[in-house]
C-alpha cells in the first residue's frame, strides 16, 4: 500500500491522501477542494480513482466530491449520520465558512465496523463522533486516517453544528484503548503516531 499525501487544500488547509493499490487503482481519503489538482495528481501517478472515503461531512473535507464523482465515476462513502452534510449548506458549514457547496446525493452510507475493500486493501470504519455526529477514522494496515477526530497533540473542535465534547471524549477513549501503534494521518497538520498521542496529547492523556 502506497500513500500519497497531497498538499493542503481548501481555504482551511485540509489534508487528503491517495491510497494506491497494486492494480494502480486509488482510494482518496477526503476531497477538500480543487478536483482538477487532485485528478492531475492521480494521472501523474497513473492511477484510476475508484472510491472516496470521507472522514466527515464538513465542506473543507468534501468540497471536491461532486466534481470528482462526475469526472471519474468513483463511489463516495460517508457515515450515515453525516450524509446530509453533502447537500446541506448549513450542516456542512458551507454558509458559515463562505465556501460554495455543490450538492452530492449519491453517497453510500457507512456504519461502525464496516469494511470497505479496494483490490487487496481493506479499510475498517471506526465510528468516532464528537467533531461531528458522523465522524469516523479509517484503519488500513498499520495506518489510521483520523480526519478531524485526532490531530498531532490536539483534537477537532466541538463547538460547531452537531459537535459534542462529551461524545468526543468517548471517542478518544475508544482510540486510546486500541492496542496497536498506528501511524496517524489526520485532516489537518502533521502525521503522528497513536502511541505518541496517547503519551503526549493532552486530550488523550486526560481521558
JOMO-V142816 format. One record per backbone hydrogen bond with DSSP energy under -0.5 kcal/mol. NH is the residue of the N-H (numbers start at 1). CO is the residue of the C=O. If there is no record, write none. Layout:
<<NH/CO> <NH/CO>>
This chain:
<<2/20> <4/18> <5/3> <6/4> <6/16> <9/14> <13/10> <14/9> <15/187> <17/29> <18/4> <19/17> <19/27> <20/2> <20/18> <21/25> <24/21> <26/48> <27/19> <28/51> <29/17> <29/27> <30/28> <30/53> <31/61> <38/34> <39/35> <40/36> <41/37> <42/38> <43/39> <44/40> <45/41> <46/43> <47/42> <48/24> <49/47> <50/26> <51/26> <52/75> <53/28> <54/52> <54/77> <59/92> <61/58> <62/58> <63/32> <63/59> <64/31> <65/31> <65/62> <68/64> <69/65> <70/66> <71/67> <72/68> <73/69> <75/50> <77/52> <78/108> <80/110> <82/79> <83/79> <83/80> <85/82> <86/83> <87/84> <88/84> <89/87> <92/88> <93/90> <94/89> <95/89> <97/93> <98/94> <99/94> <100/98> <102/100> <103/101> <104/86> <108/76> <110/78> <113/125> <114/111> <116/123> <117/115> <118/121> <121/118> <123/116> <124/139> <125/114> <126/124> <126/137> <127/125> <128/135> <130/132> <131/128> <135/132> <136/55> <137/126> <138/145> <139/124> <140/143> <143/140> <144/183> <145/138> <146/144> <146/185> <147/185> <149/146> <150/146> <151/154> <153/151> <154/151> <156/148> <156/149> <163/160> <164/130> <168/164> <169/165> <170/166> <171/167> <172/168> <173/169> <174/170> <175/171> <176/172> <177/173> <178/175> <180/178> <182/180> <183/142> <184/192> <185/144> <185/183> <186/184> <187/147> <192/184> <194/182> <197/193> <198/194> <199/195> <200/196> <201/197> <202/200> <205/201> <206/202> <207/203> <207/204>>
